[in-house]
Amino acid sequence: SRLTRPERVKCLVVDDTVVTRSRSKNVELLANIYDHVDHKYKRGFTMLNLAWTDGYSLIPIAFNLLSSSNKSNRYQEMREDIDHRTNGYKNRREAVMKKPEALILMVKRAFDAGIQADYILMDTWFTTEPILHSMLEAGIHVIGMVKQLKQTYLYNGQYYTLPQLRKFMQRECAVNIFGSVVVRTKKENIPVKIVVIRNRNKSNDCLYLLTTDCSLSETEVARLYGNRWSIECFHKASKSFLKLGSEFQSRSYDA
């Protein structure tokens, strides 16, 4: 934080990537993992990454190499001879956590280490109501993309889906932004601001951004969410240049 300009907004970024071990059979905690990119199950691990960014630099600060929380999806279990007092055992216990639980633990540890951030950026797989509630309890606002599913939001005493909310949106004078509206979530009653922007890959389609900081302008929400792309570049560089996930012979989870 001391090396960046004070006016730069500091954010945490979370995303996951699949580390495949397609030729392995007896690797500790090896699991059947669903890859959202290829839309198929693969043998390997899910690497959950947490990074810090000021919009210019990206610094990875924490990761968890997740197996599956569902025992039936795991090919192998953890070693039985490991000392329960060691960090290796703790890492293995965290590897079988559910993804939201692992994320919350990583964010809390980042704050305990003194890392400063105002927002956490996430994609559609993490922008859920329980995670919104947990992040607010941890003291950080969320900016994320939401899917057009069957979820509804409370507006003026009635519940509406995302497409239905578009008729109530107020628009700023910004290119490629259709408008925004402040609503509340259904279960936790969390006030959120939903911003609708144009999908650059499909001109007749739109994307929905959600933030728990309702004071942000539409353009600022879109600008800050754009910083999330840097973690995708981090995953690409890690796999292409640092050989992350390349084949190696080891059966130990520690390796």
C-alpha positions as CSV (number, residue, x, y, z in Angstrom):
1,S,0.0,0.0,0.0
2,R,2.9,2.4,0.6
3,L,4.2,1.8,-2.9
4,T,1.0,2.8,-4.7
5,R,-0.8,6.1,-5.1
6,P,-3.3,6.9,-2.3
7,E,-6.1,7.6,-4.8
8,R,-5.9,4.1,-6.3
9,V,-8.6,1.8,-5.1
10,K,-7.1,-1.4,-3.6
11,C,-9.0,-4.6,-4.2
12,L,-8.7,-8.3,-3.5
13,V,-9.4,-10.6,-6.5
14,V,-10.5,-14.2,-6.2
15,D,-10.7,-16.9,-8.9
16,D,-10.0,-20.6,-9.4
17,T,-8.3,-22.7,-12.0
18,V,-8.2,-26.4,-12.6
19,V,-4.8,-28.2,-12.1
20,T,-5.2,-31.5,-14.0
21,R,-3.5,-34.8,-13.1
22,S,-5.1,-36.8,-15.9
23,R,-2.5,-39.6,-15.8
24,S,-2.5,-40.0,-12.0
25,K,-4.3,-42.7,-10.0
26,N,-2.9,-42.8,-6.5
27,V,-2.1,-39.1,-5.8
28,E,-3.2,-38.1,-2.3
29,L,-6.6,-36.3,-2.3
30,L,-6.9,-36.6,-6.1
31,A,-10.5,-35.8,-7.1
32,N,-13.0,-35.6,-9.9
33,I,-13.2,-31.9,-10.6
34,Y,-15.7,-30.0,-12.8
35,D,-14.0,-27.5,-15.2
36,H,-16.3,-24.6,-15.9
37,V,-14.2,-23.6,-18.9
38,D,-14.5,-26.9,-20.8
39,H,-17.8,-27.9,-19.1
40,K,-16.5,-31.4,-18.3
41,Y,-15.2,-33.3,-15.3
42,K,-11.4,-33.8,-15.0
43,R,-9.1,-35.6,-12.7
44,G,-7.0,-33.2,-10.6
45,F,-7.4,-30.3,-8.2
46,T,-9.1,-26.9,-8.0
47,M,-6.5,-24.1,-7.3
48,L,-8.3,-21.3,-5.5
49,N,-6.3,-18.1,-5.7
50,L,-6.6,-14.8,-3.8
51,A,-4.6,-11.8,-5.1
52,W,-4.3,-8.1,-4.3
53,T,-4.4,-5.3,-7.0
54,D,-4.4,-1.6,-7.2
55,G,-5.5,-1.6,-10.8
56,Y,-1.9,-1.6,-12.0
57,S,-0.1,-4.4,-10.3
58,L,-1.4,-7.8,-9.2
59,I,0.2,-9.7,-6.3
60,P,-0.9,-13.2,-5.5
61,I,-1.2,-13.5,-1.7
62,A,-2.9,-16.8,-0.9
63,F,-4.0,-20.1,-2.5
64,N,-5.6,-23.3,-1.6
65,L,-5.2,-26.5,-3.7
66,L,-8.7,-27.9,-3.2
67,S,-9.7,-31.5,-3.5
68,S,-13.5,-32.2,-3.4
69,S,-15.7,-31.7,-0.3
70,N,-17.8,-34.6,-1.6
71,K,-16.1,-37.9,-0.5
72,S,-17.6,-39.8,-3.4
73,N,-15.7,-37.5,-5.8
74,R,-12.3,-38.2,-4.3
75,Y,-10.1,-41.0,-5.7
76,Q,-7.8,-41.0,-2.7
77,E,-8.0,-39.9,0.9
78,M,-5.3,-38.2,3.0
79,R,-2.5,-40.1,4.7
80,E,-3.4,-41.6,8.0
81,D,0.1,-41.5,9.5
82,I,0.4,-37.7,9.4
83,D,0.7,-35.8,12.7
84,H,-2.4,-33.8,13.4
85,R,-0.4,-30.9,14.9
86,T,1.5,-30.2,11.7
87,N,0.8,-27.6,9.0
88,G,0.6,-30.4,6.5
89,Y,-2.4,-31.9,8.2
90,K,-4.1,-28.5,8.5
91,N,-3.5,-27.9,4.7
92,R,-5.1,-31.3,4.0
93,R,-8.1,-30.5,6.1
94,E,-8.6,-27.2,4.3
95,A,-8.3,-29.0,1.0
96,V,-11.6,-30.8,1.5
97,M,-13.4,-27.6,2.5
98,K,-16.2,-26.3,0.4
99,K,-15.1,-23.4,-1.9
100,P,-17.0,-20.6,-0.1
101,E,-15.6,-21.7,3.3
102,A,-12.0,-21.8,2.0
103,L,-12.5,-18.3,0.4
104,I,-13.7,-16.8,3.7
105,L,-10.8,-18.3,5.6
106,M,-8.3,-16.9,3.0
107,V,-9.8,-13.4,3.2
108,K,-9.7,-13.3,7.0
109,R,-6.1,-14.4,7.0
110,A,-5.2,-11.7,4.5
111,F,-6.7,-9.1,6.8
112,D,-4.9,-10.6,9.8
113,A,-1.7,-10.2,7.9
114,G,-2.3,-6.5,7.5
115,I,-3.3,-6.5,3.8
116,Q,-5.5,-3.5,3.0
117,A,-8.4,-3.6,0.5
118,D,-11.7,-1.9,0.1
119,Y,-13.4,-4.4,-2.3
120,I,-13.2,-8.0,-3.3
121,L,-13.8,-8.8,-7.0
122,M,-15.3,-12.1,-8.1
123,D,-17.0,-13.8,-11.0
124,T,-20.4,-15.4,-11.2
125,W,-19.3,-18.7,-9.4
126,F,-18.6,-16.8,-6.2
127,T,-21.2,-14.0,-6.2
128,T,-23.8,-15.7,-4.0
129,E,-25.9,-14.3,-1.1
130,P,-24.0,-16.3,1.6
131,I,-20.6,-15.1,0.4
132,L,-21.9,-11.5,0.2
133,H,-23.0,-11.8,3.9
134,S,-19.7,-13.3,4.9
135,M,-17.6,-10.7,3.1
136,L,-19.6,-7.9,4.7
137,E,-19.1,-9.5,8.1
138,A,-15.3,-9.6,7.4
139,G,-15.4,-5.9,6.6
140,I,-15.0,-5.7,2.8
141,H,-17.5,-4.8,0.0
142,V,-18.1,-7.1,-2.9
143,I,-18.1,-6.3,-6.6
144,G,-19.1,-9.3,-8.7
145,M,-21.0,-10.5,-11.8
146,V,-24.3,-12.4,-11.3
147,K,-26.0,-14.9,-13.6
148,Q,-29.5,-14.6,-15.0
149,L,-30.9,-17.4,-13.0
150,K,-34.2,-17.7,-11.1
151,Q,-33.1,-15.5,-8.2
152,T,-35.2,-12.5,-7.3
153,Y,-34.5,-9.2,-5.6
154,L,-36.7,-7.0,-3.5
155,Y,-37.7,-3.6,-5.1
156,N,-40.5,-1.4,-3.8
157,G,-42.1,-4.3,-1.8
158,Q,-42.1,-6.8,-4.7
159,Y,-39.6,-9.4,-5.9
160,Y,-38.3,-9.2,-9.5
161,T,-35.8,-11.2,-11.6
162,L,-32.8,-9.5,-13.2
163,P,-34.5,-8.9,-16.6
164,Q,-37.6,-7.6,-14.9
165,L,-35.6,-5.0,-12.9
166,R,-34.4,-3.4,-16.1
167,K,-37.6,-1.3,-16.5
168,F,-36.9,0.4,-13.2
169,M,-33.2,1.3,-13.9
170,Q,-32.0,4.8,-14.0
171,R,-29.3,5.5,-16.5
172,E,-26.3,7.7,-16.3
173,C,-24.7,9.3,-19.4
174,A,-22.2,6.5,-19.9
175,V,-21.5,4.5,-23.1
176,N,-22.2,0.8,-22.9
177,I,-24.0,1.1,-19.5
178,F,-27.7,0.6,-19.6
179,G,-28.5,1.7,-16.0
180,S,-28.6,0.7,-12.4
181,V,-31.0,0.0,-9.5
182,V,-30.7,-0.4,-5.8
183,V,-32.5,-3.6,-4.5
184,R,-32.3,-6.0,-1.6
185,T,-31.4,-9.7,-1.6
186,K,-34.2,-12.2,-0.8
187,K,-32.8,-14.2,2.2
188,E,-30.3,-11.9,4.0
189,N,-32.0,-8.6,3.0
190,I,-28.7,-7.1,1.9
191,P,-28.9,-3.8,0.0
192,V,-27.1,-4.1,-3.3
193,K,-26.7,-2.1,-6.4
194,I,-27.1,-3.9,-9.8
195,V,-25.5,-2.3,-12.9
196,V,-26.3,-3.5,-16.4
197,I,-23.6,-3.2,-19.0
198,R,-23.3,-4.2,-22.6
199,N,-21.7,-7.6,-23.4
200,R,-18.8,-6.8,-25.8
201,N,-18.8,-10.3,-27.1
202,K,-22.5,-10.3,-27.9
203,S,-24.0,-6.9,-28.8
204,N,-27.6,-7.8,-28.2
205,D,-26.9,-9.3,-24.8
206,C,-26.1,-7.6,-21.4
207,L,-24.1,-8.4,-18.2
208,Y,-25.2,-7.8,-14.6
209,L,-22.7,-6.5,-12.1
210,L,-23.6,-6.4,-8.4
211,T,-22.0,-4.4,-5.6
212,T,-22.7,-4.2,-1.9
213,D,-21.4,-0.6,-1.9
214,C,-24.5,1.3,-3.2
215,S,-22.7,4.6,-3.1
216,L,-20.5,3.7,-6.1
217,S,-21.3,5.2,-9.5
218,E,-22.1,2.9,-12.4
219,T,-18.9,3.8,-14.3
220,E,-16.8,3.1,-11.1
221,V,-18.4,-0.3,-10.6
222,A,-17.6,-1.3,-14.2
223,R,-14.1,0.2,-14.0
224,L,-13.2,-1.7,-10.8
225,Y,-14.7,-5.0,-12.0
226,G,-12.5,-4.7,-15.0
227,N,-9.5,-5.1,-12.7
228,R,-10.6,-8.7,-12.1
229,W,-9.2,-9.7,-15.5
230,S,-5.6,-9.4,-14.2
231,I,-6.0,-12.7,-12.2
232,E,-6.9,-14.5,-15.5
233,C,-3.6,-13.2,-16.9
234,F,-1.9,-14.5,-13.8
235,H,-3.3,-18.0,-14.3
236,K,-2.2,-17.9,-17.9
237,A,1.3,-16.9,-17.1
238,S,1.6,-19.4,-14.3
239,K,0.6,-22.3,-16.5
240,S,2.4,-21.2,-19.7
241,F,5.7,-19.8,-18.2
242,L,6.0,-21.3,-14.7
243,K,4.7,-24.8,-15.7
244,L,1.9,-24.8,-13.1
245,G,0.0,-28.1,-13.4
246,S,2.5,-29.7,-15.8
247,E,3.0,-33.5,-15.3
248,F,5.4,-34.6,-12.5
249,Q,5.7,-37.8,-10.6
250,S,4.6,-37.5,-7.0
251,R,1.8,-39.0,-4.9
252,S,2.2,-36.7,-1.9
253,Y,-0.2,-33.7,-1.4
254,D,2.7,-31.8,0.1
255,A,4.5,-31.9,-3.2
